[in-house]
Amino acid sequence: MEIKINEKTYKLNFGIMFLRKLDAVHYIEEKGIKIGFGLNSVVPGLISRNAATLSEVLYYALWLNKDRPTQAQVDEFLENDANVEQLFHEVLIELQKSNVTRSSMKNLKGSLPEADKIAE
């Protein structure tokens, strides 16, 4: 998946590093042990079409770009240039396709709007 921000095309990657970045900010901590809860934290926001969640997910999925845009630039892109509804749909589809998120998304599939479900 790619997005274009400020006339530059960026690749998004929903792999292990994406999950690590989400888990670094979305976790449960008990007795000093942190358990990553990133994907489970953001999927409900994507399903409910929360634009702030979409911005965060896009930002972390841009990790592989050497000169990735800032969070503020991603926010501005969503506010001014993006087809936000289409992006929600595409991100949810990509999360269902990714080898490392597919299993978790399958467990959440019943929560997804029909338009965001990929055919099996």
Biopython code that builds the backbone (N, CA, C, O; Angstrom):
import numpy as np
from Bio.PDB.StructureBuilder import StructureBuilder

atoms = [
    (1, "MET", "N", (0.854, -1.176, 0.000)),
    (1, "MET", "CA", (0.000, 0.000, 0.000)),
    (1, "MET", "C", (0.896, 1.234, 0.000)),
    (1, "MET", "O", (1.956, 1.250, 0.625)),
    (2, "GLU", "N", (0.455, 2.252, -0.703)),
    (2, "GLU", "CA", (1.190, 3.518, -0.779)),
    (2, "GLU", "C", (0.234, 4.680, -0.556)),
    (2, "GLU", "O", (-0.960, 4.593, -0.841)),
    (3, "ILE", "N", (0.793, 5.769, -0.039)),
    (3, "ILE", "CA", (0.062, 7.029, 0.057)),
    (3, "ILE", "C", (0.964, 8.141, -0.445)),
    (3, "ILE", "O", (2.190, 8.034, -0.417)),
    (4, "LYS", "N", (0.331, 9.210, -0.904)),
    (4, "LYS", "CA", (1.077, 10.343, -1.432)),
    (4, "LYS", "C", (0.832, 11.553, -0.529)),
    (4, "LYS", "O", (-0.296, 12.027, -0.392)),
    (5, "ILE", "N", (1.913, 12.041, 0.084)),
    (5, "ILE", "CA", (1.846, 13.201, 0.972)),
    (5, "ILE", "C", (2.804, 14.255, 0.438)),
    (5, "ILE", "O", (3.982, 13.978, 0.214)),
    (6, "ASN", "N", (2.295, 15.457, 0.239)),
    (6, "ASN", "CA", (3.119, 16.563, -0.278)),
    (6, "ASN", "C", (3.856, 16.166, -1.552)),
    (6, "ASN", "O", (5.057, 16.399, -1.690)),
    (7, "GLU", "N", (3.118, 15.564, -2.478)),
    (7, "GLU", "CA", (3.652, 15.177, -3.790)),
    (7, "GLU", "C", (4.708, 14.080, -3.731)),
    (7, "GLU", "O", (5.370, 13.825, -4.737)),
    (8, "LYS", "N", (4.888, 13.426, -2.590)),
    (8, "LYS", "CA", (5.849, 12.336, -2.480)),
    (8, "LYS", "C", (5.102, 11.060, -2.106)),
    (8, "LYS", "O", (4.239, 11.064, -1.228)),
    (9, "THR", "N", (5.449, 9.970, -2.787)),
    (9, "THR", "CA", (4.812, 8.680, -2.540)),
    (9, "THR", "C", (5.597, 7.910, -1.490)),
    (9, "THR", "O", (6.821, 7.804, -1.559)),
    (10, "TYR", "N", (4.865, 7.372, -0.512)),
    (10, "TYR", "CA", (5.462, 6.609, 0.579)),
    (10, "TYR", "C", (4.837, 5.224, 0.632)),
    (10, "TYR", "O", (3.645, 5.056, 0.372)),
    (11, "LYS", "N", (5.654, 4.239, 0.970)),
    (11, "LYS", "CA", (5.165, 2.873, 1.144)),
    (11, "LYS", "C", (4.783, 2.667, 2.601)),
    (11, "LYS", "O", (5.426, 3.184, 3.515)),
    (12, "LEU", "N", (3.724, 1.899, 2.790)),
    (12, "LEU", "CA", (3.312, 1.511, 4.130)),
    (12, "LEU", "C", (3.598, 0.031, 4.305)),
    (12, "LEU", "O", (3.462, -0.752, 3.364)),
    (13, "ASN", "N", (3.998, -0.351, 5.517)),
    (13, "ASN", "CA", (4.303, -1.736, 5.805)),
    (13, "ASN", "C", (3.665, -2.104, 7.131)),
    (13, "ASN", "O", (3.911, -1.468, 8.156)),
    (14, "PHE", "N", (2.837, -3.145, 7.095)),
    (14, "PHE", "CA", (2.109, -3.597, 8.277)),
    (14, "PHE", "C", (2.705, -4.895, 8.820)),
    (14, "PHE", "O", (1.981, -5.830, 9.159)),
    (15, "GLY", "N", (4.026, -4.935, 8.897)),
    (15, "GLY", "CA", (4.734, -6.127, 9.355)),
    (15, "GLY", "C", (5.138, -6.057, 10.819)),
    (15, "GLY", "O", (4.537, -5.338, 11.618)),
    (16, "ILE", "N", (6.167, -6.819, 11.149)),
    (16, "ILE", "CA", (6.635, -6.941, 12.540)),
    (16, "ILE", "C", (7.048, -5.593, 13.126)),
    (16, "ILE", "O", (6.675, -5.274, 14.255)),
    (17, "MET", "N", (7.809, -4.803, 12.378)),
    (17, "MET", "CA", (8.255, -3.515, 12.916)),
    (17, "MET", "C", (7.065, -2.605, 13.198)),
    (17, "MET", "O", (7.064, -1.875, 14.189)),
    (18, "PHE", "N", (6.073, -2.643, 12.350)),
    (18, "PHE", "CA", (4.840, -1.893, 12.587)),
    (18, "PHE", "C", (4.223, -2.308, 13.923)),
    (18, "PHE", "O", (3.845, -1.458, 14.728)),
    (19, "LEU", "N", (4.124, -3.623, 14.153)),
    (19, "LEU", "CA", (3.568, -4.113, 15.412)),
    (19, "LEU", "C", (4.424, -3.690, 16.608)),
    (19, "LEU", "O", (3.891, -3.315, 17.652)),
    (20, "ARG", "N", (5.734, -3.750, 16.457)),
    (20, "ARG", "CA", (6.621, -3.336, 17.557)),
    (20, "ARG", "C", (6.419, -1.868, 17.903)),
    (20, "ARG", "O", (6.402, -1.496, 19.076)),
    (21, "LYS", "N", (6.266, -1.040, 16.882)),
    (21, "LYS", "CA", (6.071, 0.385, 17.124)),
    (21, "LYS", "C", (4.733, 0.649, 17.819)),
    (21, "LYS", "O", (4.657, 1.474, 18.729)),
    (22, "LEU", "N", (3.689, -0.046, 17.395)),
    (22, "LEU", "CA", (2.395, 0.085, 18.076)),
    (22, "LEU", "C", (2.482, -0.424, 19.516)),
    (22, "LEU", "O", (1.978, 0.219, 20.437)),
    (23, "ASP", "N", (3.118, -1.573, 19.703)),
    (23, "ASP", "CA", (3.228, -2.157, 21.039)),
    (23, "ASP", "C", (4.035, -1.288, 21.992)),
    (23, "ASP", "O", (3.832, -1.341, 23.205)),
    (24, "ALA", "N", (4.953, -0.486, 21.449)),
    (24, "ALA", "CA", (5.770, 0.389, 22.298)),
    (24, "ALA", "C", (4.930, 1.485, 22.964)),
    (24, "ALA", "O", (5.302, 1.996, 24.020)),
    (25, "VAL", "N", (3.812, 1.841, 22.356)),
    (25, "VAL", "CA", (2.960, 2.894, 22.927)),
    (25, "VAL", "C", (1.624, 2.371, 23.445)),
    (25, "VAL", "O", (0.947, 3.053, 24.213)),
    (26, "HIS", "N", (1.247, 1.180, 23.034)),
    (26, "HIS", "CA", (-0.017, 0.564, 23.478)),
    (26, "HIS", "C", (0.322, -0.759, 24.159)),
    (26, "HIS", "O", (0.533, -1.774, 23.496)),
    (27, "TYR", "N", (0.371, -0.734, 25.457)),
    (27, "TYR", "CA", (0.723, -1.953, 26.180)),
    (27, "TYR", "C", (0.015, -1.991, 27.535)),
    (27, "TYR", "O", (-0.486, -0.989, 28.044)),
    (28, "ILE", "N", (0.003, -3.181, 28.078)),
    (28, "ILE", "CA", (-0.495, -3.393, 29.424)),
    (28, "ILE", "C", (0.734, -3.722, 30.265)),
    (28, "ILE", "O", (1.576, -4.522, 29.856)),
    (29, "GLU", "N", (0.832, -3.109, 31.429)),
    (29, "GLU", "CA", (1.979, -3.383, 32.297)),
    (29, "GLU", "C", (1.487, -3.901, 33.638)),
    (29, "GLU", "O", (0.616, -3.313, 34.280)),
    (30, "GLU", "N", (2.068, -5.007, 34.033)),
    (30, "GLU", "CA", (1.747, -5.570, 35.339)),
    (30, "GLU", "C", (3.025, -6.108, 35.960)),
    (30, "GLU", "O", (3.742, -6.903, 35.352)),
    (31, "LYS", "N", (3.298, -5.662, 37.179)),
    (31, "LYS", "CA", (4.485, -6.094, 37.924)),
    (31, "LYS", "C", (5.762, -5.881, 37.108)),
    (31, "LYS", "O", (6.667, -6.715, 37.114)),
    (32, "GLY", "N", (5.812, -4.754, 36.411)),
    (32, "GLY", "CA", (6.992, -4.400, 35.647)),
    (32, "GLY", "C", (7.138, -5.098, 34.307)),
    (32, "GLY", "O", (8.133, -4.884, 33.615)),
    (33, "ILE", "N", (6.193, -5.912, 33.928)),
    (33, "ILE", "CA", (6.239, -6.616, 32.648)),
    (33, "ILE", "C", (5.266, -5.939, 31.693)),
    (33, "ILE", "O", (4.085, -5.776, 31.997)),
    (34, "LYS", "N", (5.785, -5.549, 30.533)),
    (34, "LYS", "CA", (4.964, -4.899, 29.523)),
    (34, "LYS", "C", (4.543, -5.926, 28.469)),
    (34, "LYS", "O", (5.368, -6.668, 27.935)),
    (35, "ILE", "N", (3.270, -5.948, 28.192)),
    (35, "ILE", "CA", (2.727, -6.829, 27.159)),
    (35, "ILE", "C", (2.122, -5.951, 26.074)),
    (35, "ILE", "O", (1.187, -5.191, 26.328)),
    (36, "GLY", "N", (2.660, -6.059, 24.864)),
    (36, "GLY", "CA", (2.174, -5.262, 23.749)),
    (36, "GLY", "C", (0.716, -5.545, 23.435)),
    (36, "GLY", "O", (0.281, -6.696, 23.391)),
    (37, "PHE", "N", (-0.013, -4.487, 23.223)),
    (37, "PHE", "CA", (-1.446, -4.582, 22.955)),
    (37, "PHE", "C", (-1.817, -3.652, 21.805)),
    (37, "PHE", "O", (-2.964, -3.220, 21.689)),
    (38, "GLY", "N", (-0.832, -3.347, 20.951)),
    (38, "GLY", "CA", (-0.994, -2.333, 19.920)),
    (38, "GLY", "C", (-2.112, -2.565, 18.934)),
    (38, "GLY", "O", (-2.993, -1.718, 18.781)),
    (39, "LEU", "N", (-2.090, -3.699, 18.264)),
    (39, "LEU", "CA", (-3.099, -3.950, 17.239)),
    (39, "LEU", "C", (-4.496, -4.003, 17.851)),
    (39, "LEU", "O", (-5.447, -3.445, 17.303)),
    (40, "ASN", "N", (-4.606, -4.674, 18.984)),
    (40, "ASN", "CA", (-5.910, -4.752, 19.653)),
    (40, "ASN", "C", (-6.401, -3.387, 20.117)),
    (40, "ASN", "O", (-7.604, -3.183, 20.276)),
    (41, "SER", "N", (-5.490, -2.460, 20.333)),
    (41, "SER", "CA", (-5.873, -1.108, 20.749)),
    (41, "SER", "C", (-6.366, -0.252, 19.593)),
    (41, "SER", "O", (-7.268, 0.567, 19.767)),
    (42, "VAL", "N", (-5.780, -0.434, 18.415)),
    (42, "VAL", "CA", (-6.112, 0.468, 17.310)),
    (42, "VAL", "C", (-7.229, -0.025, 16.400)),
    (42, "VAL", "O", (-7.914, 0.787, 15.778)),
    (43, "VAL", "N", (-7.430, -1.335, 16.308)),
    (43, "VAL", "CA", (-8.458, -1.843, 15.395)),
    (43, "VAL", "C", (-9.847, -1.299, 15.730)),
    (43, "VAL", "O", (-10.566, -0.903, 14.812)),
    (44, "PRO", "N", (-10.260, -1.260, 17.004)),
    (44, "PRO", "CA", (-11.582, -0.672, 17.283)),
    (44, "PRO", "C", (-11.709, 0.777, 16.798)),
    (44, "PRO", "O", (-12.777, 1.186, 16.343)),
    (45, "GLY", "N", (-10.635, 1.543, 16.894)),
    (45, "GLY", "CA", (-10.657, 2.916, 16.400)),
    (45, "GLY", "C", (-10.788, 2.978, 14.887)),
    (45, "GLY", "O", (-11.454, 3.863, 14.350)),
    (46, "LEU", "N", (-10.149, 2.034, 14.200)),
    (46, "LEU", "CA", (-10.284, 1.979, 12.738)),
    (46, "LEU", "C", (-11.693, 1.575, 12.341)),
    (46, "LEU", "O", (-12.267, 2.140, 11.410)),
    (47, "ILE", "N", (-12.245, 0.608, 13.040)),
    (47, "ILE", "CA", (-13.603, 0.149, 12.739)),
    (47, "ILE", "C", (-14.610, 1.269, 12.960)),
    (47, "ILE", "O", (-15.548, 1.435, 12.181)),
    (48, "SER", "N", (-14.407, 2.044, 14.038)),
    (48, "SER", "CA", (-15.349, 3.133, 14.343)),
    (48, "SER", "C", (-15.031, 4.413, 13.575)),
    (48, "SER", "O", (-15.680, 5.440, 13.768)),
    (49, "ARG", "N", (-14.022, 4.339, 12.699)),
    (49, "ARG", "CA", (-13.645, 5.456, 11.822)),
    (49, "ARG", "C", (-13.130, 6.675, 12.593)),
    (49, "ARG", "O", (-13.518, 7.810, 12.319)),
    (50, "ASN", "N", (-12.247, 6.413, 13.565)),
    (50, "ASN", "CA", (-11.607, 7.472, 14.340)),
    (50, "ASN", "C", (-10.382, 7.965, 13.559)),
    (50, "ASN", "O", (-9.419, 7.220, 13.377)),
    (51, "ALA", "N", (-10.422, 9.206, 13.105)),
    (51, "ALA", "CA", (-9.361, 9.751, 12.255)),
    (51, "ALA", "C", (-8.023, 9.850, 12.982)),
    (51, "ALA", "O", (-6.976, 9.685, 12.354)),
    (52, "ALA", "N", (-8.028, 10.113, 14.278)),
    (52, "ALA", "CA", (-6.771, 10.179, 15.035)),
    (52, "ALA", "C", (-6.104, 8.806, 15.063)),
    (52, "ALA", "O", (-4.881, 8.703, 14.964)),
    (53, "THR", "N", (-6.903, 7.763, 15.197)),
    (53, "THR", "CA", (-6.356, 6.402, 15.167)),
    (53, "THR", "C", (-5.789, 6.095, 13.788)),
    (53, "THR", "O", (-4.707, 5.518, 13.678)),
    (54, "LEU", "N", (-6.502, 6.471, 12.745)),
    (54, "LEU", "CA", (-6.010, 6.255, 11.385)),
    (54, "LEU", "C", (-4.676, 6.951, 11.185)),
    (54, "LEU", "O", (-3.758, 6.377, 10.599)),
    (55, "SER", "N", (-4.560, 8.169, 11.661)),
    (55, "SER", "CA", (-3.312, 8.920, 11.532)),
    (55, "SER", "C", (-2.161, 8.197, 12.229)),
    (55, "SER", "O", (-1.062, 8.089, 11.684)),
    (56, "GLU", "N", (-2.423, 7.710, 13.428)),
    (56, "GLU", "CA", (-1.384, 6.987, 14.172)),
    (56, "GLU", "C", (-0.972, 5.711, 13.441)),
    (56, "GLU", "O", (0.218, 5.420, 13.322)),
    (57, "VAL", "N", (-1.938, 4.960, 12.957)),
    (57, "VAL", "CA", (-1.654, 3.715, 12.250)),
    (57, "VAL", "C", (-0.845, 3.995, 10.985)),
    (57, "VAL", "O", (0.131, 3.298, 10.706)),
    (58, "LEU", "N", (-1.238, 4.996, 10.229)),
    (58, "LEU", "CA", (-0.479, 5.354, 9.023)),
    (58, "LEU", "C", (0.946, 5.755, 9.383)),
    (58, "LEU", "O", (1.901, 5.322, 8.738)),
    (59, "TYR", "N", (1.083, 6.575, 10.404)),
    (59, "TYR", "CA", (2.418, 7.028, 10.820)),
    (59, "TYR", "C", (3.327, 5.843, 11.148)),
    (59, "TYR", "O", (4.466, 5.794, 10.684)),
    (60, "TYR", "N", (2.845, 4.904, 11.928)),
    (60, "TYR", "CA", (3.680, 3.754, 12.280)),
    (60, "TYR", "C", (3.903, 2.827, 11.095)),
    (60, "TYR", "O", (4.953, 2.189, 11.010)),
    (61, "ALA", "N", (2.951, 2.736, 10.183)),
    (61, "ALA", "CA", (3.131, 1.899, 8.991)),
    (61, "ALA", "C", (4.114, 2.520, 7.998)),
    (61, "ALA", "O", (4.583, 1.840, 7.085)),
    (62, "LEU", "N", (4.423, 3.789, 8.165)),
    (62, "LEU", "CA", (5.392, 4.465, 7.305)),
    (62, "LEU", "C", (6.835, 4.264, 7.775)),
    (62, "LEU", "O", (7.749, 4.874, 7.220)),
    (63, "TRP", "N", (7.049, 3.432, 8.773)),
    (63, "TRP", "CA", (8.348, 3.262, 9.423)),
    (63, "TRP", "C", (9.480, 2.950, 8.453)),
    (63, "TRP", "O", (10.618, 3.343, 8.710)),
    (64, "LEU", "N", (9.215, 2.269, 7.362)),
    (64, "LEU", "CA", (10.307, 1.833, 6.491)),
    (64, "LEU", "C", (10.842, 2.924, 5.570)),
    (64, "LEU", "O", (11.871, 2.736, 4.921)),
    (65, "ASN", "N", (10.159, 4.050, 5.508)),
    (65, "ASN", "CA", (10.617, 5.150, 4.660)),
    (65, "ASN", "C", (11.693, 5.944, 5.391)),
    (65, "ASN", "O", (11.472, 6.442, 6.495)),
    (66, "LYS", "N", (12.854, 6.054, 4.763)),
    (66, "LYS", "CA", (13.992, 6.734, 5.394)),
    (66, "LYS", "C", (13.637, 8.162, 5.806)),
    (66, "LYS", "O", (14.042, 8.622, 6.873)),
    (67, "ASP", "N", (12.900, 8.842, 4.981)),
    (67, "ASP", "CA", (12.506, 10.229, 5.269)),
    (67, "ASP", "C", (10.993, 10.309, 5.451)),
    (67, "ASP", "O", (10.312, 11.092, 4.788)),
    (68, "ARG", "N", (10.484, 9.486, 6.358)),
    (68, "ARG", "CA", (9.031, 9.424, 6.527)),
    (68, "ARG", "C", (8.478, 10.757, 7.002)),
    (68, "ARG", "O", (9.174, 11.519, 7.674)),
    (69, "PRO", "N", (7.237, 11.040, 6.656)),
    (69, "PRO", "CA", (6.615, 12.288, 7.100)),
    (69, "PRO", "C", (6.405, 12.268, 8.617)),
    (69, "PRO", "O", (6.347, 11.206, 9.236)),
    (70, "THR", "N", (6.296, 13.437, 9.186)),
    (70, "THR", "CA", (6.040, 13.556, 10.615)),
    (70, "THR", "C", (4.579, 13.222, 10.899)),
    (70, "THR", "O", (3.756, 13.140, 9.987)),
    (71, "GLN", "N", (4.274, 13.033, 12.176)),
    (71, "GLN", "CA", (2.878, 12.790, 12.558)),
    (71, "GLN", "C", (2.021, 13.990, 12.146)),
    (71, "GLN", "O", (0.893, 13.822, 11.684)),
    (72, "ALA", "N", (2.558, 15.192, 12.313)),
    (72, "ALA", "CA", (1.818, 16.404, 11.927)),
    (72, "ALA", "C", (1.535, 16.424, 10.420)),
    (72, "ALA", "O", (0.461, 16.855, 10.001)),
    (73, "GLN", "N", (2.476, 15.969, 9.614)),
    (73, "GLN", "CA", (2.262, 15.929, 8.166)),
    (73, "GLN", "C", (1.208, 14.876, 7.796)),
    (73, "GLN", "O", (0.417, 15.086, 6.875)),
    (74, "VAL", "N", (1.198, 13.761, 8.504)),
    (74, "VAL", "CA", (0.169, 12.749, 8.263)),
    (74, "VAL", "C", (-1.199, 13.319, 8.645)),
    (74, "VAL", "O", (-2.177, 13.125, 7.923)),
    (75, "ASP", "N", (-1.266, 14.022, 9.778)),
    (75, "ASP", "CA", (-2.517, 14.661, 10.195)),
    (75, "ASP", "C", (-3.009, 15.645, 9.137)),
    (75, "ASP", "O", (-4.186, 15.646, 8.777)),
    (76, "GLU", "N", (-2.113, 16.464, 8.653)),
    (76, "GLU", "CA", (-2.475, 17.466, 7.640)),
    (76, "GLU", "C", (-2.960, 16.793, 6.353)),
    (76, "GLU", "O", (-3.931, 17.235, 5.738)),
    (77, "PHE", "N", (-2.276, 15.724, 5.959)),
    (77, "PHE", "CA", (-2.684, 14.947, 4.784)),
    (77, "PHE", "C", (-4.127, 14.459, 4.946)),
    (77, "PHE", "O", (-4.933, 14.585, 4.025)),
    (78, "LEU", "N", (-4.450, 13.904, 6.116)),
    (78, "LEU", "CA", (-5.808, 13.410, 6.351)),
    (78, "LEU", "C", (-6.826, 14.537, 6.358)),
    (78, "LEU", "O", (-7.929, 14.386, 5.835)),
    (79, "GLU", "N", (-6.461, 15.657, 6.946)),
    (79, "GLU", "CA", (-7.390, 16.783, 7.046)),
    (79, "GLU", "C", (-7.669, 17.451, 5.706)),
    (79, "GLU", "O", (-8.777, 17.935, 5.475)),
    (80, "ASN", "N", (-6.679, 17.481, 4.823)),
    (80, "ASN", "CA", (-6.798, 18.295, 3.615)),
    (80, "ASN", "C", (-6.808, 17.549, 2.288)),
    (80, "ASN", "O", (-7.423, 18.014, 1.328)),
    (81, "ASP", "N", (-6.137, 16.398, 2.216)),
    (81, "ASP", "CA", (-5.911, 15.798, 0.900)),
    (81, "ASP", "C", (-6.447, 14.385, 0.710)),
    (81, "ASP", "O", (-6.643, 13.953, -0.426)),
    (82, "ALA", "N", (-6.683, 13.673, 1.773)),
    (82, "ALA", "CA", (-6.984, 12.240, 1.664)),
    (82, "ALA", "C", (-8.467, 11.959, 1.509)),
    (82, "ALA", "O", (-9.323, 12.732, 1.938)),
    (83, "ASN", "N", (-8.739, 10.830, 0.882)),
    (83, "ASN", "CA", (-10.072, 10.249, 0.904)),
    (83, "ASN", "C", (-10.069, 9.371, 2.161)),
    (83, "ASN", "O", (-9.690, 8.201, 2.103)),
    (84, "VAL", "N", (-10.484, 9.931, 3.275)),
    (84, "VAL", "CA", (-10.349, 9.281, 4.579)),
    (84, "VAL", "C", (-11.121, 7.970, 4.636)),
    (84, "VAL", "O", (-10.599, 6.971, 5.132)),
    (85, "GLU", "N", (-12.340, 7.955, 4.144)),
    (85, "GLU", "CA", (-13.133, 6.724, 4.180)),
    (85, "GLU", "C", (-12.444, 5.609, 3.399)),
    (85, "GLU", "O", (-12.419, 4.462, 3.845)),
    (86, "GLN", "N", (-11.892, 5.938, 2.250)),
    (86, "GLN", "CA", (-11.168, 4.941, 1.448)),
    (86, "GLN", "C", (-9.938, 4.437, 2.191)),
    (86, "GLN", "O", (-9.624, 3.248, 2.130)),
    (87, "LEU", "N", (-9.241, 5.322, 2.890)),
    (87, "LEU", "CA", (-8.059, 4.911, 3.650)),
    (87, "LEU", "C", (-8.424, 3.963, 4.799)),
    (87, "LEU", "O", (-7.720, 2.981, 5.034)),
    (88, "PHE", "N", (-9.505, 4.248, 5.505)),
    (88, "PHE", "CA", (-9.941, 3.321, 6.555)),
    (88, "PHE", "C", (-10.134, 1.924, 5.956)),
    (88, "PHE", "O", (-9.646, 0.930, 6.493)),
    (89, "HIS", "N", (-10.841, 1.873, 4.856)),
    (89, "HIS", "CA", (-11.117, 0.598, 4.189)),
    (89, "HIS", "C", (-9.815, -0.098, 3.778)),
    (89, "HIS", "O", (-9.627, -1.279, 4.069)),
    (90, "GLU", "N", (-8.924, 0.620, 3.109)),
    (90, "GLU", "CA", (-7.677, 0.032, 2.619)),
    (90, "GLU", "C", (-6.795, -0.467, 3.757)),
    (90, "GLU", "O", (-6.195, -1.537, 3.655)),
    (91, "VAL", "N", (-6.711, 0.305, 4.845)),
    (91, "VAL", "CA", (-5.884, -0.106, 5.981)),
    (91, "VAL", "C", (-6.444, -1.377, 6.618)),
    (91, "VAL", "O", (-5.686, -2.295, 6.930)),
    (92, "LEU", "N", (-7.751, -1.438, 6.811)),
    (92, "LEU", "CA", (-8.344, -2.645, 7.389)),
    (92, "LEU", "C", (-8.131, -3.862, 6.490)),
    (92, "LEU", "O", (-7.893, -4.963, 6.987)),
    (93, "ILE", "N", (-8.212, -3.675, 5.199)),
    (93, "ILE", "CA", (-7.950, -4.770, 4.255)),
    (93, "ILE", "C", (-6.489, -5.202, 4.341)),
    (93, "ILE", "O", (-6.195, -6.396, 4.392)),
    (94, "GLU", "N", (-5.579, -4.240, 4.358)),
    (94, "GLU", "CA", (-4.144, -4.566, 4.447)),
    (94, "GLU", "C", (-3.813, -5.305, 5.736)),
    (94, "GLU", "O", (-2.996, -6.225, 5.730)),
    (95, "LEU", "N", (-4.436, -4.914, 6.831)),
    (95, "LEU", "CA", (-4.207, -5.603, 8.104)),
    (95, "LEU", "C", (-4.704, -7.043, 8.046)),
    (95, "LEU", "O", (-4.144, -7.918, 8.706)),
    (96, "GLN", "N", (-5.745, -7.294, 7.265)),
    (96, "GLN", "CA", (-6.248, -8.661, 7.096)),
    (96, "GLN", "C", (-5.347, -9.487, 6.182)),
    (96, "GLN", "O", (-5.342, -10.715, 6.262)),
    (97, "LYS", "N", (-4.590, -8.826, 5.320)),
    (97, "LYS", "CA", (-3.705, -9.514, 4.384)),
    (97, "LYS", "C", (-2.309, -9.771, 4.952)),
    (97, "LYS", "O", (-1.674, -10.765, 4.599)),
    (98, "SER", "N", (-1.831, -8.899, 5.813)),
    (98, "SER", "CA", (-0.462, -8.999, 6.322)),
    (98, "SER", "C", (-0.246, -10.322, 7.042)),
    (98, "SER", "O", (-1.082, -10.750, 7.839)),
    (99, "ASN", "N", (0.851, -10.949, 6.765)),
    (99, "ASN", "CA", (1.165, -12.238, 7.360)),
    (99, "ASN", "C", (1.198, -12.184, 8.888)),
    (99, "ASN", "O", (0.830, -13.159, 9.543)),
    (100, "VAL", "N", (1.628, -11.075, 9.459)),
    (100, "VAL", "CA", (1.785, -10.994, 10.918)),
    (100, "VAL", "C", (0.555, -10.443, 11.638)),
    (100, "VAL", "O", (0.469, -10.545, 12.862)),
    (101, "THR", "N", (-0.384, -9.868, 10.914)),
    (101, "THR", "CA", (-1.595, -9.345, 11.559)),
    (101, "THR", "C", (-2.842, -10.138, 11.173)),
    (101, "THR", "O", (-3.898, -9.978, 11.785)),
    (102, "ARG", "N", (-2.719, -10.976, 10.178)),
    (102, "ARG", "CA", (-3.863, -11.731, 9.642)),
    (102, "ARG", "C", (-4.599, -12.523, 10.723)),
    (102, "ARG", "O", (-5.827, -12.482, 10.799)),
    (103, "SER", "N", (-3.857, -13.234, 11.549)),
    (103, "SER", "CA", (-4.476, -14.078, 12.572)),
    (103, "SER", "C", (-5.293, -13.253, 13.565)),
    (103, "SER", "O", (-6.424, -13.611, 13.894)),
    (104, "SER", "N", (-4.719, -12.151, 14.040)),
    (104, "SER", "CA", (-5.445, -11.281, 14.970)),
    (104, "SER", "C", (-6.673, -10.679, 14.306)),
    (104, "SER", "O", (-7.735, -10.585, 14.923)),
    (105, "MET", "N", (-6.533, -10.276, 13.066)),
    (105, "MET", "CA", (-7.661, -9.679, 12.354)),
    (105, "MET", "C", (-8.760, -10.701, 12.109)),
    (105, "MET", "O", (-9.942, -10.360, 12.109)),
    (106, "LYS", "N", (-8.372, -11.949, 11.901)),
    (106, "LYS", "CA", (-9.372, -12.997, 11.710)),
    (106, "LYS", "C", (-10.242, -13.131, 12.959)),
    (106, "LYS", "O", (-11.451, -13.340, 12.860)),
    (107, "ASN", "N", (-9.620, -13.010, 14.134)),
    (107, "ASN", "CA", (-10.372, -13.066, 15.389)),
    (107, "ASN", "C", (-11.327, -11.890, 15.528)),
    (107, "ASN", "O", (-12.365, -12.004, 16.180)),
    (108, "LEU", "N", (-10.981, -10.761, 14.921)),
    (108, "LEU", "CA", (-11.809, -9.558, 15.008)),
    (108, "LEU", "C", (-12.763, -9.414, 13.830)),
    (108, "LEU", "O", (-13.550, -8.469, 13.784)),
    (109, "LYS", "N", (-12.704, -10.336, 12.882)),
    (109, "LYS", "CA", (-13.445, -10.206, 11.630)),
    (109, "LYS", "C", (-14.942, -9.972, 11.834)),
    (109, "LYS", "O", (-15.564, -9.237, 11.067)),
    (110, "GLY", "N", (-15.520, -10.590, 12.857)),
    (110, "GLY", "CA", (-16.938, -10.398, 13.120)),
    (110, "GLY", "C", (-17.283, -8.963, 13.462)),
    (110, "GLY", "O", (-18.430, -8.543, 13.315)),
    (111, "SER", "N", (-16.291, -8.208, 13.919)),
    (111, "SER", "CA", (-16.509, -6.804, 14.272)),
    (111, "SER", "C", (-16.411, -5.877, 13.071)),
    (111, "SER", "O", (-16.883, -4.741, 13.119)),
    (112, "LEU", "N", (-15.803, -6.354, 11.998)),
    (112, "LEU", "CA", (-15.567, -5.502, 10.829)),
    (112, "LEU", "C", (-16.842, -5.257, 10.038)),
    (112, "LEU", "O", (-17.655, -6.166, 9.869)),
    (113, "PRO", "N", (-17.022, -4.035, 9.553)),
    (113, "PRO", "CA", (-18.127, -3.776, 8.631)),
    (113, "PRO", "C", (-17.950, -4.642, 7.379)),
    (113, "PRO", "O", (-16.819, -4.903, 6.967)),
    (114, "GLU", "N", (-19.033, -5.081, 6.782)),
    (114, "GLU", "CA", (-18.970, -5.958, 5.608)),
    (114, "GLU", "C", (-18.058, -5.404, 4.522)),
    (114, "GLU", "O", (-17.328, -6.163, 3.884)),
    (115, "ALA", "N", (-18.088, -4.114, 4.307)),
    (115, "ALA", "CA", (-17.285, -3.514, 3.238)),
    (115, "ALA", "C", (-15.781, -3.673, 3.484)),
    (115, "ALA", "O", (-14.984, -3.589, 2.550)),
    (116, "ASP", "N", (-15.400, -3.902, 4.741)),
    (116, "ASP", "CA", (-13.972, -4.006, 5.080)),
    (116, "ASP", "C", (-13.482, -5.437, 5.202)),
    (116, "ASP", "O", (-12.319, -5.661, 5.541)),
    (117, "LYS", "N", (-14.332, -6.403, 4.935)),
    (117, "LYS", "CA", (-13.939, -7.799, 5.023)),
    (117, "LYS", "C", (-13.422, -8.270, 3.688)),
    (117, "LYS", "O", (-14.024, -8.013, 2.646)),
    (118, "ILE", "N", (-12.302, -8.963, 3.726)),
    (118, "ILE", "CA", (-11.800, -9.535, 2.477)),
    (118, "ILE", "C", (-12.408, -10.915, 2.300)),
    (118, "ILE", "O", (-12.745, -11.589, 3.273)),
    (119, "ALA", "N", (-12.541, -11.318, 1.075)),
    (119, "ALA", "CA", (-13.089, -12.637, 0.776)),
    (119, "ALA", "C", (-12.069, -13.697, 1.169)),
    (119, "ALA", "O", (-10.861, -13.492, 1.043)),
    (120, "GLU", "N", (-12.558, -14.802, 1.635)),
    (120, "GLU", "CA", (-11.643, -15.885, 2.031)),
    (120, "GLU", "C", (-11.460, -16.866, 0.914)),
    (120, "GLU", "O", (-10.726, -17.843, 1.063)),
]
sb = StructureBuilder()
sb.init_structure("model")
sb.init_model(0)
sb.init_chain("A")
sb.init_seg("    ")
for serial, (resi, resn, name, xyz) in enumerate(atoms, 1):
    if name == "N":
        sb.init_residue(resn, " ", resi, " ")
    sb.init_atom(name, np.array(xyz, "f"), 0.0, 1.0, " ", f" {name:<3s}", serial, name[0])
structure = sb.get_structure()
